[in-house]
Amino acid sequence: MDIQTIVVPDASIILKWGFDSPDEPDRDKALEILYSWLDGKIEIILPKLWAFEVGNILALRNPTFAEEIMDIFIGYRFAEYETTAKLCGETFKLIKKYRVTFYDGVYHAVALLNKGTLFTADKAYYSKALQVGSVSLLKDFSI
């Protein structure tokens, strides 16, 4: 059995799946992650808070279609990493060392605990946490 690549896309990437706009940078790369998962080429694992974070931003930026888009995202039934003391501990280490938010750090902690890679479009987070590893910018995604 092949070991599958584990990808943890953060909210900045998941949201690109729902915003069909020519001014949405790197949307093609974000869709490449989704299509790679749909084709069984990668495994996606998300922290349980992903739906709340994404739902909040959808409601603010696209209230007309937020519910419809969220229904699609939830319908994908992504693997979700349980919120455990171990996950929180890893997240708090990232917060303390790199001065990041829990929201950003928990995606990275999921990647670290699963020997995967966090993909983000958030250049500020990437710059802060690059030295810990297991993080890449969306623009660098490839199979």
N, C-alpha and C positions, 0 to 999 in steps of 0.2 A: 504494500500500500504506500503510495506517495505521501510525503509530508506536505501538507498544503500551506501556502503562504498565508499568514494571519495578518490582516489589515484592520486597523482601528481608524476609521475616518471620523474626524471630529465634526461638530455641528457646522463649522464653516464649509465643509464639503457636502454634508447631507443637504444643507439648504440649497446648494447649487443645483441639486437634482430637481428641486421644485420651482426654481426661478428660470424660466425660459426667456432670457433677455440677452440681446447682443452685447450689452455692456457688463455682463457677468464674467469676470476674468477666469480663465482656466476651466470653464464649464465642461469643455470637451474632456479634460483630464478627470474631472469629477465623475462624469458619466462613464468613463473608461473603468473606473473602480466599480461602479454599480454593475455594469455589463459583465465585467470579469467575475463578479460574485454570482450573477445570474447564470453565467456559463459554467460555474463550478470550478473556475481557475484559482480562486482565492477564497478564504474564509473571512467573513466580517464578524467581529465581536465588538459590542458596544457596552458602555456602562449604562445601568438602568436609567440614569437621569437624562439620557439623550432625548427621549420623547418630550419631556417637559421643557428642555432648553429649545429644541427645534420648534415645538408647538408655540411657545411664547414668541419667538421671532417671526414665525409664519403669521400669527395673529396680528402682529404689529405692522409687518411689511406687506402682507397680502391677505387682508381680512376677508375679501370676497371668496377666495379659493382655499383658505387655510384648512378648513375642515376636510375638503375633498383631497387635498395634497396629503394631509396627515393620515387619512384613511388608507391611502396608497402606501405610505411609508410603514405604517403599523402592519399592513397586510403582508409586507415582506417577511415578517417574523424573524428579524435578525437575532442571532445569538446574543444574549445579554449576560454580562458578567455580574454575578450577585454582589450586592453591597455587603462587604464583610469588613471585619476589623483589619484584616490583612490589606485589603484594597485601600481602606481609609488611611492606614499607616503609611503605605507607599505614596499615597497622594500627599499626605502631610509632609513627608520628606521632601517632595518636589516643591511644595509651597514654601517651606522654610529655606531651602537651599537656593531656589531660583526666583522667589518672590512672584509666584504666579497664583492665579485663582484656583479654587477647588474645582470649578467647572472645567477649566482647561487641564489641570493636573490629573484629574481622574481618568480622562481618556488616555493620557500618557501612561498612567499607572496600569491600566488594563493592558496596554501594549507590552509593557515591561514584564508583567506577571504571566503573560501568555507567549513570551518570546516572539512577539509580533512587532509591527511597525505602526506608529501613529503617523497618519498623513493629515496635514493641516494646510490651510491657506492663510493662516495667521502667522505672518512673518515675525511679528514681535515675540510670540510664544516660541517659535522655532529658534530665534536668536538667543533667547534666554536659556532654553533647555537643550540645545544642541549637544553640549558636552556630555550629557547623561546617555545619549544614544537612543536608538529605537524611535527616532523621529525623522521625518522627511517632509519637505514641502510638496504640496500637491503637484506643482509643475514638474517634479522629478519622478512621478509615478510611471512605472512601466512593468510589464509582465516579462 
